[in-house]
């Protein structure tokens, strides 16, 4: 069993966040001894799931729904699976967007390195949009998809 302070240290989450999760009903089996919360390995795993779902864009009400489904048992496996599959799609779109952003940043770093080396942008303007060095062209194209 772990105290809320120990869970906070282990997860990097503020104690206030863990209290909020508890208040929102996300730890349905959390033990209490008086006013002291006692977290088990089960709650530690639940914290990881909560954080994963939050980072994927789910709101607390939707996370609460997930834990409701868990408490309902095996009849909700399909719903739970669909929830995770949908969030996977959300994250895949975010990854694609970030990859495009990274490509633009990489291209612009190369661009300004070249401009600094040449002292101007004249040669660069002649290369754009499709006469760049092969590797840079791939990056440029990715950034401009």
N, C-alpha and C positions, 0 to 999 in steps of 0.2 A: 504494500500500500504506500501511496505517495501523498504528500501534502500538496496543496495548491502551489506553494512556493517551489517545491521540487519539480512539479510539472511545468511551471513557468520557466525554470532554468533549463530543463530538458528540451523544451519545445521552442524557447525563445519568445514565447507569447507573454504579454503582460498578464499579471494576475487579474486585472480588471476585465480582460478579454475572456479569460476562463470563467470568471464569475458570470459574465454576460451570456456565454454559451450555456452555462448551467441554468440561468434564469429563463432562457429561451427553450429549455427542455431538451437540450441536445445530449444530456447525460442521464438517460432515464433510470439507470441502475446505480447511480453514484451513491456511495455510502456516506452517512454523516454520523459523527459522534459529537452530539451537541450541535454547535455551530461550525464544527470543523469538517471540511470535505475530505474524504479519503478516496483518492483516485487509485484504480487498479490498472493492470496492463490493458484491460478492455477499454477503459476511458482514454488511455494513451493512444491506442489505435484509433479510437473515435476522433481524437483531436487531429490526427494525421488525415483522416478522411474528410473532416470538416475543412481543414486548411486546403486540401486538394480541391474540393468542390468550390470553395470560396475563390481560389485562384483561377478556377475555370469559368468563373462568372456567375455562379449560382448565388441567389439571395438566401438569407437565413431561413425564410419561410419554406423555401424549396429543400433546403438541407434538413429542416425539421420534418418535412414530408418523407424524405428518404429514411430517416430514423423511425418514423411511424411505420413505413413499409417493413423495415427490418423487424420491428416488434410484432408485425402481423405474420411473420414466418414465410415459409417456402412458397406460398401462393403468390407472393409479390416479386419473385425472382425476375420475371419478365419485365416488370416496371423498373426494377432497380437496374437491370441490364440496359434497358433503353435510356435511362437517365445518364449512365456513364458513357454509352455510345454517343448520345447527343452532345455531351460535354467534350468528348474526344473530337467531334467535328468542329465545335467552337474553337478549341485549342489549335486544331490544324489550320483553320483560317487565320488565327492570330500568328502562328508560326510563319505562314506564307507571307503575311503582311510584313512581319519583322524581317524576313529574308529580303524582301524587296527594299525595305528601308535600309538594311545593311548594305545592299548592293549600291544604293545611291550614295551612302556615306563612303564606301570604298572607292567608288568612281570619283567623287569630289575630292577625296584625299589625293588620289593619283593626279587628277586634273590640276590641282593647285601646286602639287610638287613639280609638275611639268611646267606650269606657268612661272613658278619661282626660278626654276632652272633656266628657262628661256628668257625670262625678264618681261614676258608679255603673253598674250593669249592667241596671237596670230596663227601659229601652227595648229593649235587646238581647234580653232574655229574651222580650219580647213579640213580637219579630220572628222568633224561631227556631221552627221550622226552615224555614218557607217564606214569610216575609213580609219578606225582606231586599231591599235595592236590587238591581235586575236583575243588574248585573255581579258583585256580591258573592254573589248567589244561585247564579250559575253556578260560582263558585269554591267555595262551600260544598258544592254538589252534587257537584262533582268530588272534593272531599276526603272525601266520605262515600259514595262509590260502593261 
